[in-house]
Amino acid sequence: MVIDLDLDIYAEELIYNYEHPKNKGVIEHPSTQSSEENISCGDRITVYLKIEKDKVSDIKFEGSGCVISMGTSNILVGFLKGKTLAEIENLDKNKLIEIINIDPGPVRMHCATLSLRAIRKAVLGYENKPIDAQTKEL
């Protein structure tokens, strides 16, 4: 079940992840990293991934932004630990909404997808692949 999110009311789980991010920090000597920002609202994120045998052995983020962007980042980063690079490349907006259990709506979707865009770019860069259309659309 996906929770509809009104612009003024954030789901408790998202707020909790915003206020108590377990996955926030920097990885020294990451295998890859990427930074993204939403120019329209000022949200910024940098993701750090440690990759071993085509799997994410560790992943962290740092940044600043709204409850949606930072709460989603914490949830998504926790979800991706142990996932393969192929699994990350196949993530899209619909899967992200399923993972965070919240539909932020079209106005705030750019906030929710900020971390996914950064993570996909980091993985594609690690694999020496060009940024694909799906990543650009996030």
C-alpha positions as CSV (number, residue, x, y, z in Angstrom):
1,M,0.0,0.0,0.0
2,V,1.4,3.4,-1.0
3,I,0.6,6.4,1.2
4,D,-0.5,9.6,-0.5
5,L,1.6,12.4,0.7
6,D,0.0,15.9,1.0
7,L,2.6,18.7,0.6
8,D,2.1,19.8,4.2
9,I,2.0,16.4,5.9
10,Y,4.9,14.0,5.8
11,A,4.6,10.3,6.7
12,E,6.1,9.4,10.0
13,E,8.6,6.9,8.6
14,L,10.0,9.5,6.3
15,I,10.3,12.1,9.1
16,Y,12.0,9.5,11.3
17,N,14.6,8.7,8.6
18,Y,15.2,12.4,8.1
19,E,15.7,13.0,11.8
20,H,17.7,9.8,12.5
21,P,19.7,8.9,9.4
22,K,21.6,5.7,10.1
23,N,23.2,5.7,6.6
24,K,24.6,9.3,6.6
25,G,28.3,9.7,6.4
26,V,31.4,9.5,4.2
27,I,33.1,6.4,3.0
28,E,36.9,6.9,2.8
29,H,38.3,5.7,-0.5
30,P,34.9,4.8,-2.1
31,S,34.8,2.7,-5.3
32,T,32.6,5.4,-6.8
33,Q,30.7,8.5,-5.7
34,S,28.4,11.1,-7.3
35,S,26.8,14.4,-6.3
36,E,23.5,15.8,-7.3
37,E,21.5,18.9,-6.5
38,N,18.1,20.3,-7.2
39,I,18.7,23.8,-8.4
40,S,15.0,24.8,-7.9
41,C,14.9,23.9,-4.2
42,G,18.5,23.7,-3.0
43,D,18.6,20.0,-2.0
44,R,22.1,18.5,-2.3
45,I,23.5,15.0,-1.9
46,T,26.7,13.1,-2.4
47,V,26.6,9.3,-2.4
48,Y,29.6,7.1,-1.7
49,L,29.6,3.4,-2.7
50,K,32.1,0.6,-1.9
51,I,31.7,-2.1,-4.5
52,E,33.0,-5.6,-4.2
53,K,32.3,-8.4,-6.8
54,D,29.6,-6.3,-8.5
55,K,27.7,-5.8,-5.2
56,V,27.4,-2.8,-3.0
57,S,29.3,-3.7,0.2
58,D,28.8,-0.3,1.7
59,I,26.9,2.9,0.8
60,K,26.5,6.2,2.6
61,F,25.3,9.7,1.8
62,E,25.7,13.2,3.0
63,G,23.8,16.2,2.1
64,S,21.1,18.7,3.0
65,G,17.6,19.2,2.0
66,C,13.9,18.7,2.7
67,V,12.4,15.8,4.6
68,I,11.5,14.0,1.3
69,S,15.0,14.2,-0.2
70,M,16.9,13.3,2.9
71,G,14.4,10.8,4.3
72,T,14.2,9.0,1.0
73,S,18.0,9.0,0.8
74,N,18.4,7.3,4.1
75,I,15.7,4.7,3.3
76,L,17.1,4.0,-0.2
77,V,20.7,3.7,0.9
78,G,19.8,1.2,3.5
79,F,17.8,-0.8,1.0
80,L,20.7,-0.9,-1.5
81,K,23.3,-2.4,0.8
82,G,24.2,-5.8,-0.6
83,K,22.4,-5.3,-3.9
84,T,24.1,-5.9,-7.3
85,L,24.9,-3.2,-9.7
86,A,22.4,-4.6,-12.2
87,E,19.7,-4.3,-9.5
88,I,20.6,-0.7,-9.1
89,E,20.6,0.0,-12.8
90,N,17.0,-1.4,-13.0
91,L,15.6,0.8,-10.3
92,D,13.1,3.4,-11.5
93,K,10.6,5.8,-10.0
94,N,8.0,3.2,-9.5
95,K,10.3,0.9,-7.5
96,L,11.5,3.9,-5.5
97,I,7.9,4.7,-4.5
98,E,7.4,1.1,-3.5
99,I,10.7,1.1,-1.4
100,I,9.8,4.3,0.5
101,N,6.1,3.5,0.6
102,I,5.1,7.1,-0.2
103,D,4.0,8.8,-3.4
104,P,5.3,12.3,-3.2
105,G,3.3,13.4,-6.2
106,P,4.5,15.1,-9.3
107,V,5.5,18.4,-7.6
108,R,7.9,16.7,-5.1
109,M,9.0,13.8,-7.2
110,H,12.3,15.6,-7.9
111,C,13.0,15.6,-4.2
112,A,12.4,11.9,-3.9
113,T,14.5,10.9,-6.9
114,L,17.5,13.0,-6.0
115,S,19.4,10.2,-4.3
116,L,18.4,7.6,-6.9
117,R,19.7,9.8,-9.7
118,A,23.0,10.2,-7.8
119,I,23.3,6.5,-7.0
120,R,22.6,5.5,-10.6
121,K,25.1,8.0,-11.9
122,A,27.7,6.7,-9.5
123,V,27.1,3.1,-10.6
124,L,27.1,4.0,-14.3
125,G,30.4,5.9,-13.9
126,Y,31.9,3.0,-12.0
127,E,31.1,0.7,-15.0
128,N,32.3,3.3,-17.5
129,K,28.8,3.5,-19.0
130,P,27.2,6.7,-20.3
131,I,24.3,8.3,-18.3
132,D,21.2,6.7,-19.8
133,A,17.8,8.3,-20.5
134,Q,16.1,6.7,-17.5
135,T,18.7,8.3,-15.2
136,K,18.5,11.7,-16.9
137,E,14.7,11.6,-16.4
138,L,14.8,11.1,-12.7
